[in-house]
Amino acid sequence: MSSLDLPRPAVVRERVQESPSIVTLRCELEDADADAPFVFQPGQFNMVYLYGAGEVPLSIVSDPLDTHFFDHTVRALGRTTDGLSRLGPGDRIGIRGPFGRGWPVAGAQGRDVLVVSGGLGCAPVSSVIRYVLRRRERYGRLFILQGVRHVEDLIWRAQYEDWAVEPDTTVLLAADVPTTGWAGAQGPVVDLLSRLDFDPRRTVAMLCGPELMVVAAIADLRGRDVHDRAIWLSLERNMHCGVGLCGHCQIGPKFVCTDGPVFSYAEIADQLGLRGF
């Protein structure tokens, strides 16, 4: 059987506590070698298996150049994710994947890239941000907008500071509920779009986060004449198998695990935001 059928054993090499409930695990396949590196595209995900607990889909947040390891960021929300969030170096997990279609990094070459994310929606887009920055000469300007409800929900603060000083890169942060000393904006992340001056004809937008936020961002971008096929979003659904068999992640005629999780707005417009999908 392939790695899509059965979990491959992997080992946690590093652990970073991002917030009280969020941790990033750097992992390595036990059977990895130079002839069989772990190959993935930004925006893809793994099914991560915690022995004795269960399996959950997690975005790969590292860059594909780092073939000897891959990173997953986990929020403790249930039995399996709570267990994963407690792991440390030397602990073992199972990996199936990578699965799904990722971000259109090839089609975005030569164009400006606008990334808008909310909450832990930054996880599915973090790999594409790292991808663009490590191949900077292939892309135009990079705009990174990230919003959170509470300031303490913002992870990767140091990373955002590092990204902000990169050439032709703009980073704007927002919090619905700011605290003393907060240097970012107050309010929804979508409001930050009004601060940007970009050419809609050469811009590719990549969105991830709560669906209401994504719908609002799409409306704003379309109002600025960004083409529907230049607006991309990563959807979250209850994925159980990763290979389009269980049907839990079906949205209309499509399966998020195999047809996505990244879709162009043109592909998914009829289902996005509708109750029941």
C-alpha positions, 0 to 999 in steps of 0.5 A: 500500500502507498502512503495515501492508504496507511500512515507512515511513521514519523518522529517529532524533532522540534516543538515550538509553543506558539501560544497557550493552545497552539504548538508547531511540530517539526517532523521527519519521516522515519524512512526518509532518505536522499532518494525519497524526500518528502515532496509537497506543494504549498497549500497541501495537507497531511492526515496526521495520526496520533497513535491510540487517539485518531487522525486529523488533517493539518496544513503543511506550514513549512517550505517545500525546499526543506525536504528533510522535514515538514512542519505542522501547527496544531491548535488543541481543540479535541482529543486528537489535537490535544494529544498532538499539542502535547508531543515533544522531540522523540515522540512518534506519529503517523503521516498520510499524504501529502493530499490535495491541490495547493496554491497556484505558485506557478501561475502567480509568477511575475505577478503581485501576491496578496495574502489575506488570512484570519485566525489560525487561517494563517497556517494554510498560507504560511507555506506560500509566503515562505515559498515566495520569499525564498524565490523572491526574484520570481514574483512582484510585490508581496502583501501580507494581511493577518487578522485575529480576534484577540492580540494573544491569538497572533502566532509567529509575531517574530516571523511577521516582523522578519517578513515586514523588512523583506524587499517589496513586502508589506505586512499589516496586522489587525485585531478585533480586541486590541490591548495596550501596546498593540501597534496594529490596526483595530477591526476586521482584517478585511478593512486593511485592504483599503490601505493597499494600492495594488494593480488588480490586473497583475495581482493574485489573491490568496485567502484563508480563514473564517468563511465570513471573512473570506466572503467579505474579502472576495467582495472587496477584491471583486469590487476592485476588479480583481478577476474571479480566477485570480482570487484563490481560497483554502477551504476547511471542511471535516476531512476524514479520509483525504482521498475523496471516499468518505464524503465528509468534505463534499461541497456541491459536486466537489471534494475539498480533500481532492479537488481542493483545499485550494480553489479559485473563486470562479470554481466555487462561487456557487457554493461558497457561503451557502448554508449546508455547504 
